[in-house]
Amino acid sequence: MQEDRLITIAIHTYEKAHELKNILECEGVKVTLQNVNLSTPVVSSGIRVRIRECDLPLALRVIENIEIFAPAALKECADGSAEILVPIDFSNSSKQACFMAFRIASAHKAKIKLLHTYVDPMLTNTASLQLTDAMTFDTSADAVMEIQEEKELNKLGNSQMKEFETLLRDKMKDGVIPPVIFSSEVSEGLPEEVITDYASTHHPMLIVMGTRGANRQSRDMLGSVTAEVLDSCRSSIFTVPESPRFKTVADIREVVYFASSRQQDILALDALYRIFPEQSLSVTLASIPSKKKPKGDAEALGNLKEYCVKNYPAYAFKALQLSQSNEIEEFKVLDNQNKIELIVVPTPHKNIFARLFNPSLAHKLLFHSDIPMLSIPV
C-alpha cells in the first residue's frame, strides 16, 4: 500500500462526515474532508471522508462497527491520547497484567485506567435462590446490614486501590515499570458488565487482563470474568497468565496467529502490527479450515502470507494448515516445537446464544493454555 495516497472511504452529509472524522481521529487515523461538488462548492451534494491508504485496515475495523454512530461512540477526543483499560482485583495475576500494561502504554504514549469492581451484597445473597423461591425485600434490619456491607466493600476497594497506586508509584521511581499517567475507578456491579460498559463508552485502545492457570481455569470455566469479556467486548484484549514466558512485552518473539482466510485477517494483523510496531516477531499463520473447505484453502493462506510479507516487513511469516476438528491439540504440538509466547485470535461478534453454545476460539484457548493471548474483534 502507498503510505500517503488518499482514498475515499465514505460520502456523508456534513454532520455525519464530521462525526466520522472525530471517531476515526480518536483511533489515530488522520482524516481529510472534501466537498463532492468541487466545481460548485456552495451547492453541497455530500462530503467525502478521505484517509491515507496505509490507514485503511484500521479505519475498516472502526466503520464496520454497527454501533459507530451510537451516542456513546460520538465523543470528542480530549487530548488525542490513547487509553489502556486494566481491570484489577489485586491478585498476583492482575498485578502482573498491570505491569505489562504500563510497558505497552509507555511505547504508545497512552494513559492507564485502573478499574476495580465489587458485587452488591444484595445480588450475592439472592444468587442462591431457586426458581420457585419467593424473593422478598426486607426494609428493616437486613436491608440496613446490606447497605452497611456495601459501604464497607466500597471503602475496602478504595483502600486497596490507594495502596496499589502507591505500589505503582514506587515501582516507577525504582525503574521497574516506566512512568505513565494513570487514574483509577472503583465501581459496584458484576465485573464483566462493568468492564464491557466502560469499554463501549470510552473505547480503550486495549484491555489488559490477568488470567489464572489452566488447571484452575478449567474448574471455574463458567465463572471466568476474562472469558465473558472476551466473548462480549468489542475492544482488543490482551490476557496475561500468572507466569508468562517472557519478562516484558519487548521479549516476545514467537507468535501464532489463527487465520480464517477472510478479510478479517488483514484487519486483525494490522491491529497486531499497530500494537507491536517495532518488534521483530516471528508469526506463524495457522489456518483453521472452514466447514465449506474442510481440507483448507492453501491458495488463500498463501495469498495472506504474501500480503503480510509485503506490508509488515519487520515481521517474519510462515504458514501452517491445521485440521478442522483438532485445532487445540495441533496447537499444543506446535507450541512444543516453537515455545509460543503469544497467541493472536480474531474474534467475530456473536449473539448471546452463539456465545453459550458455540464459544469462540479465544474462549477455548483461554481454558487450555497458559500463554498470553491477544484477542482482536473483527
MARROMAR-743779 format. One record per residue (C-alpha): x, y, z; residue number from 1. Coordinates in nm, 3 decimals. Each point is the difference from the previous one (the first is absolute). Layout:
// residues N
{xx->X; yy->Y; zz->Z; n->NUM}
...
// end
This chain:
// residues 378
{xx->0.000; yy->0.000; zz->0.000; n->1}
{xx->0.115; yy->0.352; zz->-0.072; n->2}
{xx->0.062; yy->0.191; zz->0.324; n->3}
{xx->-0.132; yy->0.345; zz->-0.096; n->4}
{xx->-0.256; yy->-0.068; zz->-0.275; n->5}
{xx->-0.344; yy->0.128; zz->0.106; n->6}
{xx->-0.303; yy->-0.221; zz->-0.056; n->7}
{xx->-0.371; yy->0.065; zz->0.059; n->8}
{xx->-0.162; yy->-0.236; zz->0.250; n->9}
{xx->-0.344; yy->0.163; zz->0.025; n->10}
{xx->-0.220; yy->0.285; zz->-0.121; n->11}
{xx->-0.230; yy->0.151; zz->0.262; n->12}
{xx->-0.193; yy->0.313; zz->0.082; n->13}
{xx->0.203; yy->0.277; zz->0.164; n->14}
{xx->-0.106; yy->-0.100; zz->0.355; n->15}
{xx->0.061; yy->-0.374; zz->-0.045; n->16}
{xx->0.333; yy->0.062; zz->-0.172; n->17}
{xx->0.122; yy->0.202; zz->0.297; n->18}
{xx->-0.125; yy->-0.264; zz->0.244; n->19}
{xx->0.191; yy->-0.269; zz->-0.191; n->20}
{xx->0.308; yy->0.224; zz->-0.014; n->21}
{xx->-0.005; yy->0.040; zz->0.380; n->22}
{xx->-0.042; yy->-0.374; zz->0.057; n->23}
{xx->0.283; yy->-0.096; zz->-0.236; n->24}
{xx->0.238; yy->0.263; zz->0.136; n->25}
{xx->-0.065; yy->-0.128; zz->0.352; n->26}
{xx->0.132; yy->-0.334; zz->-0.129; n->27}
{xx->0.312; yy->0.161; zz->-0.147; n->28}
{xx->-0.112; yy->0.025; zz->-0.364; n->29}
{xx->0.073; yy->0.332; zz->-0.172; n->30}
{xx->-0.310; yy->0.115; zz->-0.194; n->31}
{xx->-0.051; yy->0.254; zz->-0.278; n->32}
{xx->-0.347; yy->0.126; zz->-0.097; n->33}
{xx->-0.072; yy->0.106; zz->-0.358; n->34}
{xx->-0.313; yy->0.137; zz->-0.167; n->35}
{xx->-0.136; yy->-0.238; zz->-0.264; n->36}
{xx->-0.105; yy->0.288; zz->-0.227; n->37}
{xx->0.339; yy->0.166; zz->-0.057; n->38}
{xx->-0.121; yy->0.203; zz->-0.300; n->39}
{xx->-0.275; yy->0.171; zz->0.205; n->40}
{xx->0.099; yy->-0.038; zz->0.368; n->41}
{xx->-0.288; yy->0.218; zz->0.117; n->42}
{xx->-0.244; yy->-0.270; zz->-0.113; n->43}
{xx->0.073; yy->-0.280; zz->0.249; n->44}
{xx->-0.081; yy->-0.344; zz->-0.142; n->45}
{xx->0.198; yy->-0.184; zz->0.266; n->46}
{xx->0.337; yy->-0.011; zz->0.175; n->47}
{xx->0.274; yy->-0.250; zz->-0.083; n->48}
{xx->0.176; yy->-0.156; zz->0.300; n->49}
{xx->0.358; yy->-0.069; zz->-0.114; n->50}
{xx->0.287; yy->-0.177; zz->0.177; n->51}
{xx->0.348; yy->-0.123; zz->-0.081; n->52}
{xx->0.001; yy->-0.340; zz->-0.168; n->53}
{xx->0.231; yy->-0.145; zz->0.266; n->54}
{xx->-0.268; yy->0.076; zz->0.266; n->55}
{xx->-0.273; yy->-0.191; zz->-0.186; n->56}
{xx->0.006; yy->-0.324; zz->0.209; n->57}
{xx->-0.034; yy->0.195; zz->0.326; n->58}
{xx->-0.273; yy->0.222; zz->-0.146; n->59}
{xx->-0.195; yy->-0.304; zz->-0.121; n->60}
{xx->0.004; yy->-0.150; zz->0.349; n->61}
{xx->-0.164; yy->0.320; zz->0.124; n->62}
{xx->-0.255; yy->0.075; zz->-0.273; n->63}
{xx->-0.122; yy->-0.361; zz->-0.026; n->64}
{xx->-0.114; yy->0.019; zz->0.362; n->65}
{xx->-0.380; yy->0.018; zz->-0.011; n->66}
{xx->-0.002; yy->0.221; zz->0.312; n->67}
{xx->0.234; yy->0.260; zz->-0.145; n->68}
{xx->-0.257; yy->0.282; zz->0.005; n->69}
{xx->-0.153; yy->-0.098; zz->0.335; n->70}
{xx->-0.002; yy->0.289; zz->0.251; n->71}
{xx->0.270; yy->-0.166; zz->0.212; n->72}
{xx->0.237; yy->-0.010; zz->-0.296; n->73}
{xx->-0.042; yy->0.366; zz->-0.092; n->74}
{xx->0.251; yy->0.147; zz->0.240; n->75}
{xx->0.262; yy->0.264; zz->-0.044; n->76}
{xx->0.366; yy->-0.096; zz->0.034; n->77}
{xx->0.109; yy->0.213; zz->0.294; n->78}
{xx->0.375; yy->-0.004; zz->-0.053; n->79}
{xx->0.048; yy->-0.264; zz->-0.267; n->80}
{xx->0.169; yy->-0.243; zz->0.240; n->81}
{xx->-0.096; yy->-0.367; zz->-0.004; n->82}
{xx->-0.115; yy->-0.185; zz->0.310; n->83}
{xx->0.069; yy->-0.354; zz->0.123; n->84}
{xx->-0.256; yy->-0.150; zz->0.238; n->85}
{xx->0.133; yy->-0.228; zz->0.275; n->86}
{xx->-0.265; yy->-0.181; zz->0.210; n->87}
{xx->0.160; yy->-0.080; zz->0.336; n->88}
{xx->-0.105; yy->-0.222; zz->0.292; n->89}
{xx->0.339; yy->0.036; zz->0.178; n->90}
{xx->0.091; yy->-0.366; zz->-0.058; n->91}
{xx->0.351; yy->-0.091; zz->-0.116; n->92}
{xx->-0.122; yy->-0.072; zz->-0.353; n->93}
{xx->-0.177; yy->0.336; zz->-0.036; n->94}
{xx->0.305; yy->0.184; zz->0.138; n->95}
{xx->0.222; yy->-0.183; zz->-0.251; n->96}
{xx->-0.237; yy->0.107; zz->-0.280; n->97}
{xx->0.010; yy->0.359; zz->0.126; n->98}
{xx->0.381; yy->0.013; zz->-0.018; n->99}
{xx->-0.019; yy->-0.128; zz->-0.360; n->100}
{xx->-0.260; yy->0.268; zz->-0.079; n->101}
{xx->0.230; yy->0.276; zz->0.122; n->102}
{xx->0.274; yy->-0.112; zz->-0.240; n->103}
{xx->-0.243; yy->-0.008; zz->-0.294; n->104}
{xx->-0.141; yy->0.340; zz->0.099; n->105}
{xx->0.349; yy->0.149; zz->0.014; n->106}
{xx->0.074; yy->-0.116; zz->-0.356; n->107}
{xx->-0.324; yy->0.158; zz->-0.128; n->108}
{xx->0.006; yy->0.312; zz->0.220; n->109}
{xx->-0.336; yy->-0.116; zz->0.137; n->110}
{xx->-0.170; yy->0.047; zz->0.336; n->111}
{xx->-0.098; yy->-0.279; zz->0.240; n->112}
{xx->-0.345; yy->-0.039; zz->0.156; n->113}
{xx->-0.013; yy->-0.235; zz->0.300; n->114}
{xx->-0.349; yy->-0.142; zz->0.060; n->115}
{xx->-0.103; yy->-0.194; zz->0.310; n->116}
{xx->-0.351; yy->-0.134; zz->0.052; n->117}
{xx->-0.187; yy->-0.153; zz->0.292; n->118}
{xx->-0.332; yy->-0.183; zz->-0.002; n->119}
{xx->-0.303; yy->0.137; zz->0.183; n->120}
{xx->-0.063; yy->-0.229; zz->0.303; n->121}
{xx->-0.371; yy->0.005; zz->-0.090; n->122}
{xx->0.085; yy->-0.190; zz->-0.319; n->123}
{xx->0.223; yy->-0.253; zz->0.174; n->124}
{xx->-0.264; yy->-0.069; zz->0.264; n->125}
{xx->-0.270; yy->-0.069; zz->-0.261; n->126}
{xx->0.224; yy->-0.192; zz->-0.241; n->127}
{xx->-0.078; yy->-0.331; zz->0.171; n->128}
{xx->-0.378; yy->0.032; zz->-0.034; n->129}
{xx->-0.177; yy->-0.281; zz->-0.185; n->130}
{xx->-0.238; yy->0.072; zz->-0.285; n->131}
{xx->-0.295; yy->-0.072; zz->0.229; n->132}
{xx->0.123; yy->0.216; zz->0.288; n->133}
{xx->-0.185; yy->0.318; zz->0.086; n->134}
{xx->0.224; yy->0.306; zz->-0.004; n->135}
{xx->-0.086; yy->0.252; zz->0.269; n->136}
{xx->0.162; yy->0.332; zz->0.083; n->137}
{xx->0.040; yy->0.068; zz->0.372; n->138}
{xx->0.007; yy->0.369; zz->0.082; n->139}
{xx->0.102; yy->-0.052; zz->0.363; n->140}
{xx->0.312; yy->-0.151; zz->0.162; n->141}
{xx->0.115; yy->-0.214; zz->-0.296; n->142}
{xx->-0.022; yy->0.291; zz->-0.241; n->143}
{xx->0.200; yy->0.221; zz->0.236; n->144}
{xx->0.266; yy->-0.272; zz->0.030; n->145}
{xx->0.026; yy->-0.031; zz->-0.378; n->146}
{xx->0.039; yy->0.376; zz->-0.043; n->147}
{xx->0.268; yy->0.000; zz->0.267; n->148}
{xx->0.174; yy->-0.296; zz->-0.165; n->149}
{xx->-0.001; yy->0.179; zz->-0.337; n->150}
{xx->0.157; yy->0.307; zz->0.161; n->151}
{xx->0.268; yy->-0.222; zz->0.154; n->152}
{xx->0.072; yy->-0.163; zz->-0.336; n->153}
{xx->0.031; yy->0.340; zz->-0.166; n->154}
{xx->0.229; yy->0.122; zz->0.278; n->155}
{xx->0.214; yy->-0.315; zz->-0.025; n->156}
{xx->0.024; yy->0.030; zz->-0.380; n->157}
{xx->0.111; yy->0.363; zz->0.018; n->158}
{xx->0.251; yy->-0.082; zz->0.274; n->159}
{xx->0.151; yy->-0.286; zz->-0.204; n->160}
{xx->0.012; yy->0.223; zz->-0.308; n->161}
{xx->0.190; yy->0.273; zz->0.187; n->162}
{xx->0.252; yy->-0.258; zz->0.125; n->163}
{xx->0.044; yy->-0.133; zz->-0.353; n->164}
{xx->0.047; yy->0.351; zz->-0.139; n->165}
{xx->0.276; yy->0.056; zz->0.257; n->166}
{xx->0.162; yy->-0.327; zz->-0.108; n->167}
{xx->-0.009; yy->0.109; zz->-0.366; n->168}
{xx->0.158; yy->0.337; zz->0.078; n->169}
{xx->0.276; yy->-0.172; zz->0.198; n->170}
{xx->0.070; yy->-0.235; zz->-0.291; n->171}
{xx->0.015; yy->0.296; zz->-0.238; n->172}
{xx->0.252; yy->0.172; zz->0.230; n->173}
{xx->0.210; yy->-0.320; zz->0.012; n->174}
{xx->-0.011; yy->-0.040; zz->-0.380; n->175}
{xx->-0.187; yy->-0.333; zz->0.014; n->176}
{xx->-0.281; yy->0.137; zz->-0.219; n->177}
{xx->0.012; yy->0.308; zz->-0.227; n->178}
{xx->-0.159; yy->0.329; zz->0.112; n->179}
{xx->-0.353; yy->0.015; zz->-0.141; n->180}
{xx->-0.294; yy->0.223; zz->0.088; n->181}
{xx->-0.272; yy->-0.208; zz->0.166; n->182}
{xx->-0.332; yy->0.045; zz->0.177; n->183}
{xx->-0.230; yy->-0.238; zz->0.185; n->184}
{xx->-0.366; yy->-0.077; zz->0.055; n->185}
{xx->-0.186; yy->-0.223; zz->0.247; n->186}
{xx->-0.349; yy->-0.106; zz->-0.112; n->187}
{xx->-0.280; yy->-0.221; zz->0.126; n->188}
{xx->-0.134; yy->-0.270; zz->-0.232; n->189}
{xx->0.080; yy->-0.329; zz->-0.169; n->190}
{xx->0.362; yy->0.029; zz->-0.119; n->191}
{xx->-0.064; yy->-0.118; zz->-0.357; n->192}
{xx->-0.290; yy->0.243; zz->-0.043; n->193}
{xx->0.187; yy->0.297; zz->0.149; n->194}
{xx->0.304; yy->-0.069; zz->-0.223; n->195}
{xx->-0.210; yy->-0.040; zz->-0.315; n->196}
{xx->-0.206; yy->0.313; zz->0.074; n->197}
{xx->0.314; yy->0.207; zz->0.062; n->198}
{xx->0.159; yy->-0.126; zz->-0.322; n->199}
{xx->-0.310; yy->0.074; zz->-0.209; n->200}
{xx->-0.009; yy->0.357; zz->0.135; n->201}
{xx->0.371; yy->0.092; zz->0.003; n->202}
{xx->0.139; yy->-0.221; zz->-0.282; n->203}
{xx->0.343; yy->-0.085; zz->0.148; n->204}
{xx->0.270; yy->-0.098; zz->-0.250; n->205}
{xx->0.059; yy->-0.317; zz->0.205; n->206}
{xx->-0.129; yy->-0.185; zz->0.305; n->207}
{xx->0.265; yy->-0.187; zz->0.198; n->208}
{xx->-0.129; yy->-0.272; zz->0.235; n->209}
{xx->0.161; yy->-0.261; zz->0.221; n->210}
{xx->-0.099; yy->-0.367; zz->-0.020; n->211}
{xx->0.045; yy->-0.294; zz->0.230; n->212}
{xx->0.186; yy->-0.321; zz->-0.083; n->213}
{xx->-0.157; yy->-0.248; zz->-0.241; n->214}
{xx->-0.070; yy->-0.256; zz->0.277; n->215}
{xx->-0.191; yy->0.254; zz->0.210; n->216}
{xx->-0.178; yy->0.141; zz->-0.305; n->217}
{xx->-0.144; yy->-0.339; zz->-0.093; n->218}
{xx->-0.176; yy->-0.015; zz->0.338; n->219}
{xx->-0.136; yy->0.354; zz->-0.030; n->220}
{xx->-0.084; yy->0.003; zz->-0.371; n->221}
{xx->-0.355; yy->0.130; zz->0.032; n->222}
{xx->0.096; yy->0.270; zz->0.247; n->223}
{xx->0.305; yy->0.146; zz->-0.167; n->224}
{xx->-0.026; yy->0.378; zz->-0.032; n->225}
{xx->0.271; yy->0.006; zz->-0.269; n->226}
{xx->-0.189; yy->-0.256; zz->-0.211; n->227}
{xx->-0.322; yy->0.202; zz->0.020; n->228}
{xx->0.179; yy->0.320; zz->-0.101; n->229}
{xx->0.176; yy->-0.178; zz->-0.288; n->230}
{xx->-0.330; yy->-0.112; zz->-0.149; n->231}
{xx->-0.198; yy->0.322; zz->0.048; n->232}
{xx->0.240; yy->0.296; zz->-0.018; n->233}
{xx->0.084; yy->0.178; zz->-0.327; n->234}
{xx->0.345; yy->0.122; zz->0.105; n->235}
{xx->0.330; yy->-0.183; zz->-0.047; n->236}
{xx->0.084; yy->-0.204; zz->0.311; n->237}
{xx->0.346; yy->-0.111; zz->0.113; n->238}
{xx->-0.018; yy->-0.282; zz->0.258; n->239}
{xx->0.302; yy->-0.065; zz->0.223; n->240}
{xx->0.034; yy->-0.323; zz->0.205; n->241}
{xx->0.162; yy->-0.013; zz->0.342; n->242}
{xx->0.329; yy->-0.130; zz->-0.144; n->243}
{xx->0.052; yy->0.125; zz->-0.358; n->244}
{xx->0.294; yy->-0.129; zz->-0.202; n->245}
{xx->0.160; yy->0.342; zz->-0.030; n->246}
{xx->0.098; yy->0.272; zz->0.248; n->247}
{xx->-0.116; yy->0.297; zz->-0.208; n->248}
{xx->-0.201; yy->0.041; zz->-0.320; n->249}
{xx->0.323; yy->0.105; zz->-0.173; n->250}
{xx->0.120; yy->-0.362; zz->0.039; n->251}
{xx->-0.285; yy->-0.147; zz->-0.207; n->252}
{xx->0.130; yy->-0.178; zz->-0.312; n->253}
{xx->-0.204; yy->-0.313; zz->-0.086; n->254}
{xx->-0.362; yy->0.079; zz->-0.091; n->255}
{xx->-0.283; yy->-0.215; zz->-0.136; n->256}
{xx->-0.281; yy->0.172; zz->-0.188; n->257}
{xx->-0.313; yy->-0.212; zz->-0.059; n->258}
{xx->-0.106; yy->0.092; zz->-0.353; n->259}
{xx->-0.346; yy->-0.048; zz->-0.147; n->260}
{xx->0.098; yy->0.085; zz->-0.362; n->261}
{xx->-0.247; yy->0.290; zz->-0.004; n->262}
{xx->0.029; yy->0.377; zz->-0.029; n->263}
{xx->-0.009; yy->0.019; zz->0.381; n->264}
{xx->0.352; yy->-0.146; zz->0.009; n->265}
{xx->0.142; yy->0.314; zz->-0.160; n->266}
{xx->-0.181; yy->0.221; zz->0.253; n->267}
{xx->0.119; yy->-0.208; zz->0.297; n->268}
{xx->0.361; yy->-0.025; zz->-0.121; n->269}
{xx->0.007; yy->0.375; zz->-0.053; n->270}
{xx->-0.119; yy->0.045; zz->0.360; n->271}
{xx->0.279; yy->-0.232; zz->0.120; n->272}
{xx->0.256; yy->0.203; zz->-0.196; n->273}
{xx->-0.126; yy->0.326; zz->0.151; n->274}
{xx->0.028; yy->-0.138; zz->0.355; n->275}
{xx->0.352; yy->-0.143; zz->-0.055; n->276}
{xx->0.135; yy->0.213; zz->-0.288; n->277}
{xx->0.373; yy->-0.012; zz->0.073; n->278}
{xx->0.050; yy->-0.360; zz->0.111; n->279}
{xx->0.156; yy->-0.275; zz->-0.212; n->280}
{xx->-0.272; yy->-0.262; zz->0.036; n->281}
{xx->-0.005; yy->-0.343; zz->-0.159; n->282}
{xx->-0.367; yy->-0.053; zz->-0.087; n->283}
{xx->-0.144; yy->-0.340; zz->-0.090; n->284}
{xx->-0.322; yy->0.039; zz->-0.200; n->285}
{xx->-0.192; yy->-0.306; zz->0.121; n->286}
{xx->-0.304; yy->-0.045; zz->-0.223; n->287}
{xx->-0.311; yy->-0.179; zz->0.127; n->288}
{xx->-0.211; yy->-0.147; zz->-0.285; n->289}
{xx->-0.361; yy->0.107; zz->-0.041; n->290}
{xx->-0.293; yy->-0.243; zz->-0.025; n->291}
{xx->-0.024; yy->0.074; zz->-0.374; n->292}
{xx->0.368; yy->-0.087; zz->-0.050; n->293}
{xx->0.085; yy->-0.262; zz->0.264; n->294}
{xx->0.342; yy->-0.066; zz->-0.156; n->295}
{xx->0.093; yy->0.367; zz->0.014; n->296}
{xx->0.068; yy->0.265; zz->-0.261; n->297}
{xx->0.371; yy->-0.007; zz->-0.085; n->298}
{xx->-0.035; yy->0.277; zz->-0.259; n->299}
{xx->-0.169; yy->0.242; zz->0.243; n->300}
{xx->0.258; yy->-0.076; zz->0.269; n->301}
{xx->0.281; yy->0.058; zz->-0.249; n->302}
{xx->-0.153; yy->0.332; zz->-0.108; n->303}
{xx->-0.031; yy->0.109; zz->0.364; n->304}
{xx->0.365; yy->-0.083; zz->0.064; n->305}
{xx->0.106; yy->0.190; zz->-0.314; n->306}
{xx->-0.202; yy->0.305; zz->0.112; n->307}
{xx->0.155; yy->-0.010; zz->0.347; n->308}
{xx->0.357; yy->-0.030; zz->-0.128; n->309}
{xx->-0.057; yy->0.303; zz->-0.224; n->310}
{xx->-0.176; yy->0.226; zz->0.252; n->311}
{xx->0.162; yy->-0.095; zz->0.333; n->312}
{xx->0.374; yy->-0.021; zz->-0.076; n->313}
{xx->0.104; yy->0.002; zz->0.368; n->314}
{xx->-0.164; yy->-0.341; zz->0.050; n->315}
{xx->0.098; yy->-0.344; zz->-0.132; n->316}
{xx->-0.291; yy->-0.216; zz->-0.118; n->317}
{xx->-0.059; yy->-0.371; zz->-0.057; n->318}
{xx->-0.324; yy->-0.183; zz->-0.079; n->319}
{xx->-0.148; yy->-0.314; zz->0.154; n->320}
{xx->-0.323; yy->-0.185; zz->-0.082; n->321}
{xx->-0.188; yy->-0.147; zz->0.298; n->322}
{xx->-0.283; yy->-0.253; zz->-0.003; n->323}
{xx->-0.356; yy->0.108; zz->0.072; n->324}
{xx->-0.072; yy->-0.230; zz->0.294; n->325}
{xx->0.323; yy->-0.008; zz->0.201; n->326}
{xx->0.131; yy->0.356; zz->-0.007; n->327}
{xx->0.069; yy->0.009; zz->0.375; n->328}
{xx->0.205; yy->-0.322; zz->-0.002; n->329}
{xx->0.191; yy->0.105; zz->-0.312; n->330}
{xx->0.073; yy->0.334; zz->0.162; n->331}
{xx->0.150; yy->-0.181; zz->0.300; n->332}
{xx->0.230; yy->-0.192; zz->-0.237; n->333}
{xx->0.099; yy->0.328; zz->-0.167; n->334}
{xx->0.065; yy->0.152; zz->0.342; n->335}
{xx->0.229; yy->-0.287; zz->0.098; n->336}
{xx->0.201; yy->0.056; zz->-0.318; n->337}
{xx->0.026; yy->0.380; zz->0.010; n->338}
{xx->-0.069; yy->0.109; zz->0.361; n->339}
{xx->-0.273; yy->0.247; zz->-0.093; n->340}
{xx->0.006; yy->0.325; zz->0.199; n->341}
{xx->-0.317; yy->0.167; zz->-0.131; n->342}
{xx->-0.324; yy->-0.120; zz->-0.158; n->343}
{xx->-0.193; yy->0.241; zz->-0.224; n->344}
{xx->-0.365; yy->-0.077; zz->-0.079; n->345}
{xx->-0.249; yy->0.199; zz->-0.212; n->346}
{xx->-0.331; yy->-0.005; zz->0.189; n->347}
{xx->-0.322; yy->0.057; zz->-0.198; n->348}
{xx->-0.305; yy->0.145; zz->0.173; n->349}
{xx->-0.255; yy->-0.260; zz->0.117; n->350}
{xx->-0.343; yy->0.022; zz->0.159; n->351}
{xx->-0.065; yy->-0.143; zz->0.345; n->352}
{xx->-0.123; yy->-0.340; zz->-0.125; n->353}
{xx->0.302; yy->-0.050; zz->-0.226; n->354}
{xx->0.231; yy->0.087; zz->0.291; n->355}
{xx->-0.171; yy->-0.258; zz->0.224; n->356}
{xx->-0.016; yy->-0.293; zz->-0.243; n->357}
{xx->0.292; yy->0.078; zz->-0.232; n->358}
{xx->0.273; yy->0.181; zz->0.196; n->359}
{xx->0.267; yy->0.186; zz->-0.193; n->360}
{xx->0.347; yy->-0.139; zz->-0.063; n->361}
{xx->0.140; yy->0.263; zz->0.237; n->362}
{xx->-0.235; yy->-0.132; zz->0.270; n->363}
{xx->0.119; yy->-0.359; zz->-0.057; n->364}
{xx->0.369; yy->0.092; zz->-0.001; n->365}
{xx->-0.039; yy->0.196; zz->0.322; n->366}
{xx->-0.084; yy->-0.322; zz->0.186; n->367}
{xx->0.255; yy->-0.224; zz->-0.173; n->368}
{xx->0.313; yy->0.211; zz->0.005; n->369}
{xx->0.221; yy->0.197; zz->0.237; n->370}
{xx->0.126; yy->0.220; zz->-0.284; n->371}
{xx->-0.078; yy->0.374; zz->-0.029; n->372}
{xx->-0.267; yy->0.068; zz->-0.261; n->373}
{xx->-0.103; yy->0.302; zz->-0.206; n->374}
{xx->-0.367; yy->-0.013; zz->-0.103; n->375}
{xx->-0.086; yy->0.247; zz->-0.276; n->376}
{xx->-0.369; yy->0.070; zz->-0.083; n->377}
{xx->-0.079; yy->-0.011; zz->-0.372; n->378}
// end
